[in-house]
Amino acid sequence: MGAKKPALKWGKWFMNSSLHKIAVLGTGYVGLTTGTCLAHLGHQVVCVDNDLKKLEMLDSGILPIFENGLPELVRELKLTGRLTFTSNMMEAISAAEFVFLCLPTPQGHDGFADLSAITSVVKQISGKLLPNTIVVNKSTVPVNSAFLVRDLLNDSRVHVVSNPEFLREGSAVNDFLNPDRIVIGSENQIAGERVAGLYLGIRSPVVVTDPVSAESIKYMANAFLALKISFVNQAASFCDAVGADVLEVMRGLSFDPRIGGTFLTPGPGWGGSCFPKDTEALVAMAKSVDRPMSLVEEAIVANQNHINAVAKLIRSEAKATGVSNPRIALLGLSFKAETDDTRCSPAIDIIKNLQSEFENLIVFDPLAITPIELEINRAKTQEEAMKGADVTAILTEWSAFKRLEPSSVRSLMRGNVIIDTRYLLESEQFSRHNLHVVQIGRK
């Protein structure tokens, strides 16, 4: 717990670094990207999963997820033989120098991350690893998970290192190969340096610290960004009330080096596979040690309030048309552009909110599949979705929506209201075609 934080000796690991045999357990967003990119750096990587259908797809060069640049990289590295896939976990770990745990940690009913997948796998590999093997916690796990894995392994010959990921869906390959920083948490200095050595060829600051601090860095980073987005969305609401332009206000803030310019664009709320789960888990962990993080709790509440407010705005504009059964076109399902991931997407929450009152809803997303629980009409194109629409709402910042042509939209829609929750459109251009673009915090 109170281990001294090891210092990274750059020269040592750069000079002694070599190519290694790596087993990556789990082929979700994190596991598949991690395994592929490590193979790209020259290592011999075998990715393990118990989903035989998924493995068959991967062996055929077909990815079960959408991620820019990843399919091409997977196919290329499979041909070189540096990247392979298997369901035989014991065979994969039998010769591995490093075993990366990239297993799902969904949110449990108590708010904490569910570690059942990790504990199950760690128990299976306990006693079966080579001496000096390093087990790496890669996915987001609660604080003290490195010690949990260490105790479950119960093998003094094996080291456990925390190496949290900071990958953004849609740009995960670029984020892995061009990271803002690489964070490594290890009780053992040599083990930490060995994990750092896997990243030879990547120019990035490397933070080597203790496991608890490394795990905390991941949670605090996501919590801070969630706070920032919630603040910006509340600022948009304030600007709406007083008549200020939220984009101009945020531009003014962006020049302050203490604030920075990223994550200052308002939106329909934050979502995805990380922010909701990680903020809830951090709140639960903080309460468990009697150090409640009220700011993070308020950010969660503020986010849900903002999502509800966006749904209320769409509802209000639809009723204002005077049409008895207004047709509402909803553009976007994924929680952000360049991904097909709809987990905790604000778009899904907004649509569910509207379904209680409106029947004539139609949705379009260029990539994301409509979740089974969301019973809604699906258009094949954005033009089909907007045809005859009384109100159109942009919920995801796909570039295709940014390129909407006012004249084309005018000819398609019956009504004239476009609610742009992503601030993609130039309202003046659309007003010339008698189209009213509504953006919270802008006139």
C-alpha positions as CSV (number, residue, x, y, z in Angstrom):
1,M,0.0,0.0,0.0
2,G,2.7,2.5,1.0
3,A,5.3,1.3,-1.4
4,K,8.0,3.8,-2.4
5,K,7.3,5.2,-5.8
6,P,10.0,3.9,-8.3
7,A,11.7,6.4,-10.6
8,L,12.0,5.5,-14.3
9,K,15.5,5.2,-15.5
10,W,15.1,6.1,-19.2
11,G,18.5,5.0,-20.5
12,K,18.2,1.6,-18.9
13,W,15.0,0.5,-20.4
14,F,15.7,2.0,-23.8
15,M,19.0,0.2,-24.1
16,N,17.8,-3.1,-22.8
17,S,14.4,-3.1,-24.5
18,S,13.7,-5.9,-26.9
19,L,10.7,-7.6,-28.5
20,H,8.6,-9.7,-26.2
21,K,5.9,-12.4,-26.1
22,I,2.6,-10.9,-24.9
23,A,-0.8,-12.5,-24.1
24,V,-3.8,-10.1,-24.2
25,L,-6.8,-11.5,-22.4
26,G,-10.0,-9.9,-23.8
27,T,-10.7,-8.5,-27.3
28,G,-13.0,-5.6,-26.6
29,Y,-12.2,-2.0,-27.6
30,V,-9.2,-1.9,-25.2
31,G,-7.9,-5.4,-25.7
32,L,-8.1,-5.5,-29.4
33,T,-6.5,-2.1,-29.8
34,T,-3.8,-2.8,-27.2
35,G,-2.9,-6.2,-28.7
36,T,-2.8,-4.9,-32.3
37,C,-0.7,-1.8,-31.4
38,L,1.8,-3.8,-29.3
39,A,2.2,-6.1,-32.3
40,H,2.7,-3.1,-34.5
41,L,5.5,-2.0,-32.2
42,G,7.2,-5.4,-33.0
43,H,6.1,-7.7,-30.2
44,Q,4.7,-11.2,-30.6
45,V,1.1,-10.9,-29.4
46,V,-1.7,-13.5,-29.0
47,C,-5.2,-12.2,-28.1
48,V,-7.5,-14.4,-26.1
49,D,-11.3,-14.5,-26.0
50,N,-13.9,-17.1,-25.2
51,D,-16.3,-15.8,-27.8
52,L,-15.7,-18.3,-30.7
53,K,-17.8,-16.3,-33.1
54,K,-15.8,-13.2,-32.5
55,L,-12.5,-15.1,-32.9
56,E,-13.8,-16.5,-36.2
57,M,-14.5,-13.0,-37.4
58,L,-11.1,-11.7,-36.3
59,D,-9.3,-14.6,-38.0
60,S,-11.2,-13.6,-41.2
61,G,-10.0,-10.0,-40.8
62,I,-13.5,-8.8,-39.8
63,L,-13.8,-6.7,-36.7
64,P,-16.8,-6.9,-34.3
65,I,-16.3,-3.2,-33.5
66,F,-15.7,0.0,-35.5
67,E,-12.4,1.7,-34.9
68,N,-10.6,4.0,-37.4
69,G,-7.5,2.3,-38.8
70,L,-7.8,-0.8,-36.7
71,P,-9.1,-3.3,-39.4
72,E,-6.2,-2.5,-41.7
73,L,-3.7,-2.9,-38.9
74,V,-5.2,-6.2,-37.7
75,R,-5.1,-7.7,-41.2
76,E,-1.5,-6.5,-41.8
77,L,-0.2,-7.8,-38.6
78,K,-2.0,-11.2,-39.0
79,L,-0.1,-11.6,-42.2
80,T,3.2,-10.9,-40.5
81,G,2.4,-13.6,-37.9
82,R,3.0,-11.1,-35.0
83,L,-0.7,-11.0,-34.1
84,T,-2.8,-14.2,-33.6
85,F,-6.1,-15.0,-31.9
86,T,-7.1,-18.0,-29.8
87,S,-9.6,-19.3,-27.3
88,N,-6.9,-21.4,-25.6
89,M,-6.0,-19.1,-22.7
90,M,-3.6,-21.6,-21.0
91,E,-1.6,-22.1,-24.2
92,A,-1.4,-18.4,-24.7
93,I,0.0,-17.6,-21.2
94,S,2.3,-20.6,-21.2
95,A,5.1,-18.8,-23.0
96,A,4.1,-15.2,-22.3
97,E,6.4,-12.7,-20.6
98,F,3.6,-10.2,-20.2
99,V,-0.1,-11.0,-19.7
100,F,-2.4,-8.0,-20.2
101,L,-5.8,-8.1,-18.5
102,C,-8.3,-6.3,-20.8
103,L,-11.5,-7.8,-19.4
104,P,-14.9,-6.1,-19.0
105,T,-15.5,-4.3,-15.7
106,P,-19.1,-3.2,-16.0
107,Q,-20.8,-1.1,-13.4
108,G,-22.4,-3.2,-10.6
109,H,-25.7,-2.5,-8.8
110,D,-23.7,-0.9,-5.9
111,G,-22.0,1.6,-8.2
112,F,-18.6,-0.2,-8.0
113,A,-17.0,-1.8,-11.0
114,D,-17.9,-5.5,-11.3
115,L,-14.5,-7.4,-11.2
116,S,-16.0,-10.9,-11.6
117,A,-14.5,-11.4,-15.0
118,I,-11.0,-10.4,-13.8
119,T,-11.2,-12.4,-10.6
120,S,-12.4,-15.5,-12.5
121,V,-9.6,-15.3,-15.1
122,V,-6.9,-14.5,-12.5
123,K,-7.8,-17.6,-10.5
124,Q,-7.6,-19.7,-13.6
125,I,-4.1,-18.5,-14.5
126,S,-2.8,-18.6,-10.9
127,G,0.2,-21.0,-10.6
128,K,0.4,-21.4,-14.4
129,L,2.6,-18.4,-15.3
130,L,6.3,-18.4,-16.0
131,P,8.6,-17.0,-13.3
132,N,9.1,-13.2,-13.7
133,T,5.9,-12.9,-15.8
134,I,4.3,-9.5,-15.5
135,V,0.5,-9.3,-15.3
136,V,-0.7,-5.9,-16.4
137,N,-4.0,-4.4,-15.4
138,K,-4.9,-2.4,-18.6
139,S,-8.7,-1.8,-18.3
140,T,-10.1,0.6,-15.8
141,V,-10.3,-1.1,-12.5
142,P,-11.0,0.2,-9.0
143,V,-8.2,1.5,-6.8
144,N,-6.3,-1.3,-5.1
145,S,-7.1,-3.8,-7.9
146,A,-3.4,-4.4,-8.6
147,F,-3.1,-5.7,-5.0
148,L,-6.3,-7.8,-5.4
149,V,-4.8,-9.4,-8.5
150,R,-1.5,-9.9,-6.7
151,D,-3.2,-11.7,-3.8
152,L,-5.3,-13.9,-6.1
153,L,-2.2,-15.0,-8.0
154,N,-0.4,-15.7,-4.8
155,D,2.9,-16.2,-6.6
156,S,5.9,-14.3,-5.4
157,R,7.7,-15.1,-8.8
158,V,5.1,-13.0,-10.7
159,H,4.7,-9.2,-10.7
160,V,1.5,-7.2,-11.1
161,V,1.7,-3.7,-12.8
162,S,-1.1,-1.2,-13.4
163,N,-1.0,0.4,-16.9
164,P,-4.3,2.3,-17.3
165,E,-5.5,3.1,-20.8
166,F,-6.5,6.5,-22.1
167,L,-8.0,5.5,-25.4
168,R,-10.8,7.4,-27.0
169,E,-13.2,5.4,-29.1
170,G,-12.9,6.5,-32.7
171,S,-9.2,7.5,-32.3
172,A,-7.9,4.6,-30.2
173,V,-5.1,3.5,-32.5
174,N,-3.8,7.1,-32.7
175,D,-4.2,7.5,-29.0
176,F,-2.2,4.3,-28.3
177,L,0.7,5.2,-30.7
178,N,0.7,9.0,-29.9
179,P,-0.4,9.2,-26.3
180,D,-0.5,12.2,-24.1
181,R,1.3,10.1,-21.4
182,I,1.9,6.5,-20.4
183,V,1.1,5.7,-16.8
184,I,2.7,2.8,-15.1
185,G,2.0,1.7,-11.4
186,S,4.4,-0.8,-9.9
187,E,5.6,-1.9,-6.5
188,N,8.7,-3.3,-8.2
189,Q,10.9,-0.8,-10.0
190,I,12.3,-3.4,-12.5
191,A,8.8,-4.6,-13.4
192,G,7.7,-1.1,-14.0
193,E,10.7,-0.4,-16.3
194,R,10.0,-3.7,-18.2
195,V,6.5,-2.6,-18.9
196,A,7.8,0.9,-20.0
197,G,10.1,-0.9,-22.3
198,L,7.2,-2.4,-24.3
199,Y,6.5,1.1,-25.5
200,L,9.9,1.6,-27.2
201,G,9.4,3.8,-30.2
202,I,6.6,5.9,-28.7
203,R,7.6,9.5,-27.8
204,S,5.6,10.4,-24.7
205,P,6.0,11.4,-21.1
206,V,6.1,8.3,-18.9
207,V,4.7,8.5,-15.4
208,V,6.0,5.6,-13.2
209,T,4.4,5.6,-9.8
210,D,2.8,3.2,-7.3
211,P,-0.2,1.1,-8.4
212,V,-2.8,2.9,-6.3
213,S,-1.7,6.3,-7.7
214,A,-1.8,4.9,-11.3
215,E,-5.3,3.5,-10.8
216,S,-6.4,6.8,-9.3
217,I,-5.0,8.9,-12.2
218,K,-7.4,7.1,-14.6
219,Y,-10.5,7.8,-12.4
220,M,-9.5,11.3,-11.7
221,A,-8.9,12.1,-15.3
222,N,-12.3,10.9,-16.4
223,A,-14.0,12.6,-13.4
224,F,-12.3,15.9,-14.2
225,L,-13.3,15.8,-17.8
226,A,-16.9,14.9,-16.8
227,L,-16.9,17.9,-14.5
228,K,-15.7,20.1,-17.3
229,I,-18.4,19.0,-19.7
230,S,-21.1,19.4,-17.1
231,F,-19.8,22.9,-16.4
232,V,-19.9,23.8,-20.1
233,N,-23.4,22.5,-20.5
234,Q,-24.6,24.5,-17.5
235,A,-22.8,27.6,-18.9
236,A,-24.8,27.1,-22.2
237,S,-28.1,27.1,-20.2
238,F,-27.0,30.3,-18.4
239,C,-26.0,32.0,-21.7
240,D,-29.4,31.0,-23.0
241,A,-31.1,32.8,-20.2
242,V,-29.1,36.0,-20.3
243,G,-28.7,36.3,-24.0
244,A,-25.0,35.5,-24.3
245,D,-23.4,33.4,-27.0
246,V,-22.0,30.3,-25.3
247,L,-19.5,29.6,-28.1
248,E,-18.0,33.1,-27.8
249,V,-17.9,32.7,-24.0
250,M,-16.1,29.4,-24.3
251,R,-13.7,30.8,-26.9
252,G,-12.8,33.5,-24.4
253,L,-12.2,30.9,-21.7
254,S,-10.0,28.8,-24.0
255,F,-7.2,31.3,-24.1
256,D,-6.7,31.0,-20.3
257,P,-3.8,28.4,-20.0
258,R,-5.2,27.3,-16.7
259,I,-8.4,26.2,-18.4
260,G,-7.4,25.2,-22.0
261,G,-9.5,24.9,-25.1
262,T,-10.5,21.2,-25.0
263,F,-13.8,19.9,-23.8
264,L,-15.3,23.4,-24.0
265,T,-18.0,22.7,-26.6
266,P,-21.5,22.1,-25.2
267,G,-23.4,19.1,-26.2
268,P,-26.4,16.9,-25.3
269,G,-24.6,15.4,-22.3
270,W,-21.7,13.0,-21.7
271,G,-22.0,9.3,-22.0
272,G,-20.1,6.3,-23.4
273,S,-18.4,3.3,-21.9
274,C,-16.1,5.3,-19.5
275,F,-17.4,8.5,-18.1
276,P,-20.7,7.2,-16.6
277,K,-19.2,4.0,-15.2
278,D,-16.0,5.6,-13.9
279,T,-17.7,8.6,-12.3
280,E,-20.2,6.3,-10.5
281,A,-17.4,4.0,-9.4
282,L,-15.3,6.9,-8.1
283,V,-18.3,8.2,-6.1
284,A,-18.9,4.7,-4.7
285,M,-15.2,4.3,-3.8
286,A,-15.0,7.8,-2.2
287,K,-18.1,7.1,0.0
288,S,-16.6,3.7,1.1
289,V,-13.6,5.5,2.5
290,D,-15.7,8.3,4.0
291,R,-14.3,10.9,1.6
292,P,-17.4,11.7,-0.6
293,M,-16.6,13.5,-3.8
294,S,-19.6,15.9,-3.9
295,L,-18.4,17.7,-7.0
296,V,-18.4,14.5,-9.1
297,E,-21.8,13.6,-7.7
298,E,-23.1,17.0,-8.8
299,A,-21.6,16.5,-12.2
300,I,-23.5,13.2,-12.6
301,V,-26.7,14.9,-11.5
302,A,-26.0,17.9,-13.8
303,N,-25.4,15.7,-16.7
304,Q,-28.7,13.9,-16.3
305,N,-30.5,17.2,-15.8
306,H,-29.0,18.5,-19.1
307,I,-30.0,15.4,-21.0
308,N,-33.6,15.8,-19.7
309,A,-33.4,19.5,-20.6
310,V,-32.5,18.7,-24.2
311,A,-35.4,16.2,-24.5
312,K,-37.7,18.9,-23.0
313,L,-36.4,21.4,-25.7
314,I,-37.2,18.9,-28.5
315,R,-40.6,18.2,-27.0
316,S,-41.4,21.9,-26.8
317,E,-40.3,22.7,-30.3
318,A,-42.4,19.7,-31.6
319,K,-45.5,20.9,-29.8
320,A,-45.0,24.4,-31.1
321,T,-45.4,23.2,-34.6
322,G,-49.1,22.7,-33.9
323,V,-49.1,19.4,-35.8
324,S,-51.2,16.7,-34.0
325,N,-48.7,13.9,-34.5
326,P,-45.4,15.7,-35.4
327,R,-42.7,13.7,-37.2
328,I,-39.4,14.1,-35.4
329,A,-36.1,13.1,-37.2
330,L,-33.3,12.2,-34.8
331,L,-29.8,12.2,-36.3
332,G,-27.4,10.1,-34.3
333,L,-27.4,7.2,-31.9
334,S,-23.8,6.7,-30.8
335,F,-22.5,8.6,-27.8
336,K,-20.1,10.4,-30.1
337,A,-18.9,10.4,-33.7
338,E,-16.5,7.9,-35.2
339,T,-17.8,5.0,-33.1
340,D,-20.7,2.6,-33.3
341,D,-20.9,2.5,-29.5
342,T,-24.3,3.4,-28.0
343,R,-23.5,2.5,-24.4
344,C,-24.9,5.2,-22.1
345,S,-25.4,7.4,-25.1
346,P,-27.2,10.7,-24.3
347,A,-29.0,10.2,-27.7
348,I,-30.6,7.0,-26.5
349,D,-31.7,8.6,-23.2
350,I,-33.2,11.5,-25.1
351,I,-35.1,9.3,-27.6
352,K,-36.5,7.1,-24.7
353,N,-37.6,10.4,-23.0
354,L,-39.5,11.4,-26.2
355,Q,-41.1,8.1,-26.9
356,S,-43.4,8.5,-23.9
357,E,-45.1,11.3,-25.7
358,F,-44.5,11.0,-29.4
359,E,-45.2,8.1,-31.8
360,N,-43.8,9.5,-35.1
361,L,-40.1,9.3,-34.4
362,I,-37.5,8.2,-36.9
363,V,-33.8,7.8,-36.3
364,F,-30.7,7.7,-38.5
365,D,-27.1,6.9,-37.6
366,P,-24.4,6.2,-40.3
367,L,-22.8,3.4,-38.2
368,A,-24.4,2.6,-34.8
369,I,-26.9,-0.3,-34.6
370,T,-30.2,0.5,-32.9
371,P,-30.2,-1.1,-29.5
372,I,-32.8,-3.9,-29.1
373,E,-34.6,-2.2,-26.3
374,L,-35.1,0.9,-28.4
375,E,-38.2,0.3,-30.5
376,I,-38.1,3.0,-33.1
377,N,-38.3,3.4,-36.9
378,R,-34.9,3.5,-38.6
379,A,-34.1,5.4,-41.8
380,K,-31.5,4.1,-44.2
381,T,-30.2,7.7,-44.9
382,Q,-30.3,11.1,-43.3
383,E,-32.4,12.3,-46.2
384,E,-35.0,9.6,-45.5
385,A,-35.1,10.5,-41.9
386,M,-35.7,14.2,-42.6
387,K,-38.2,13.8,-45.3
388,G,-41.5,15.2,-44.1
389,A,-40.1,16.0,-40.7
390,D,-41.6,18.7,-38.6
391,V,-38.5,18.9,-36.4
392,T,-35.0,17.6,-36.8
393,A,-32.6,17.1,-33.9
394,I,-28.9,16.4,-34.3
395,L,-27.7,14.3,-31.4
396,T,-24.3,13.0,-32.6
397,E,-21.6,15.1,-34.2
398,W,-21.1,13.0,-37.3
399,S,-19.3,15.0,-40.0
400,A,-22.1,14.2,-42.5
401,F,-24.5,16.2,-40.4
402,K,-22.2,19.1,-40.4
403,R,-22.3,19.1,-44.2
404,L,-26.1,19.4,-44.4
405,E,-27.1,21.7,-47.2
406,P,-29.8,24.3,-46.2
407,S,-31.6,24.1,-49.6
408,S,-31.7,20.3,-49.5
409,V,-32.9,20.3,-45.9
410,R,-35.6,22.9,-46.8
411,S,-36.9,20.7,-49.6
412,L,-37.0,17.6,-47.4
413,M,-38.6,18.9,-44.2
414,R,-42.2,19.9,-43.7
415,G,-41.4,22.0,-40.7
416,N,-38.5,24.4,-40.3
417,V,-36.9,23.7,-36.9
418,I,-33.5,22.0,-36.5
419,I,-32.3,21.5,-32.9
420,D,-28.5,21.3,-33.1
421,T,-27.3,19.9,-29.8
422,R,-23.8,19.5,-31.2
423,Y,-23.3,23.1,-32.6
424,L,-22.5,21.9,-36.1
425,L,-24.5,24.2,-38.2
426,E,-24.1,27.9,-39.1
427,S,-27.6,29.2,-38.2
428,E,-27.4,32.3,-40.5
429,Q,-27.0,30.1,-43.6
430,F,-30.1,28.1,-42.7
431,S,-32.1,31.1,-41.8
432,R,-31.8,32.3,-45.4
433,H,-33.8,29.3,-46.4
434,N,-36.5,29.8,-43.7
435,L,-34.9,27.2,-41.4
436,H,-34.6,27.9,-37.7
437,V,-31.5,26.4,-36.0
438,V,-31.9,26.1,-32.3
439,Q,-28.7,25.8,-30.2
440,I,-28.8,26.2,-26.4
441,G,-27.0,29.3,-25.4
442,R,-27.0,31.0,-28.8
443,K,-29.5,33.4,-30.2
